[in-house]
Amino acid sequence: MKNRLLLALLCIGALFYFAVPRLPMSEDGLAGWFAISWTVFALMAIGGNLVAIMYLPKRRKLVNKVKLAEVKRARLRQYQ
């Protein structure tokens, strides 16, 4: 999971690096709106992947707690 998120960040960073100099940010009309919206969506994708990477360890702890609870239940069933 973490490798996929890092790969996505790398790809988005590469797209951002190559596209920003070519985007017509200061133009009027549809081209300018497209450039601004593309930049905003790219930044949201970067932010989403960073948040997913930051919260990944917490999710693992939650999964481990659920698995531990299942093991405890199985042990209790064996004693009964």
C-alpha positions in Angstrom: 0.0 0.0 0.0 2.7 2.4 0.9 4.7 1.6 -2.2 1.6 2.4 -4.4 1.1 5.7 -2.6 4.8 6.7 -3.1 4.6 5.7 -6.7 1.5 7.8 -7.2 3.3 10.8 -5.5 6.3 10.3 -7.8 4.1 10.2 -10.9 2.1 13.3 -9.8 5.3 15.1 -9.0 6.7 14.3 -12.4 3.6 15.5 -14.2 3.5 18.6 -12.1 7.2 19.3 -12.8 6.8 19.0 -16.6 3.3 20.6 -16.9 3.6 23.8 -14.8 6.0 25.6 -17.0 3.9 24.8 -20.1 0.5 25.8 -18.5 -0.8 29.2 -19.6 -1.7 30.5 -16.1 -1.9 34.2 -16.9 -4.1 33.8 -20.0 -7.7 34.8 -20.1 -10.5 32.5 -21.1 -10.8 28.8 -21.1 -7.0 28.1 -21.3 -6.4 30.0 -18.1 -9.3 28.4 -16.2 -8.0 25.0 -17.4 -4.5 25.7 -16.1 -5.7 26.9 -12.7 -8.1 23.9 -12.3 -5.4 21.4 -13.4 -3.0 22.9 -10.8 -5.6 22.8 -8.1 -6.5 19.1 -8.8 -2.8 18.1 -9.0 -2.2 19.8 -5.6 -5.3 18.0 -4.1 -4.0 14.7 -5.4 -0.6 15.3 -3.8 -2.3 16.3 -0.6 -4.5 13.2 -0.6 -1.6 10.9 -1.1 0.4 12.6 1.6 -2.5 12.2 4.1 -2.9 8.6 3.2 0.8 8.0 3.8 0.7 9.8 7.1 -2.4 7.9 8.4 -1.3 4.5 7.1 0.4 3.4 10.4 -2.8 4.2 12.4 -4.8 2.0 10.0 -2.4 -0.9 10.6 -2.7 -0.6 14.3 -6.5 -0.7 14.0 -6.3 -3.9 11.8 -3.9 -5.5 14.3 -6.3 -4.7 17.2 -9.1 -6.4 15.2 -7.0 -9.4 14.5 -6.0 -9.6 18.2 -9.6 -9.5 19.3 -10.5 -12.3 16.9 -7.6 -14.4 18.3 -8.9 -13.8 21.8 -12.4 -14.8 20.9 -11.1 -18.0 19.3 -9.1 -18.8 22.4 -12.2 -18.2 24.6 -14.2 -20.6 22.5 -11.6 -23.3 23.0 -11.9 -23.0 26.7 -15.7 -23.2 26.8 
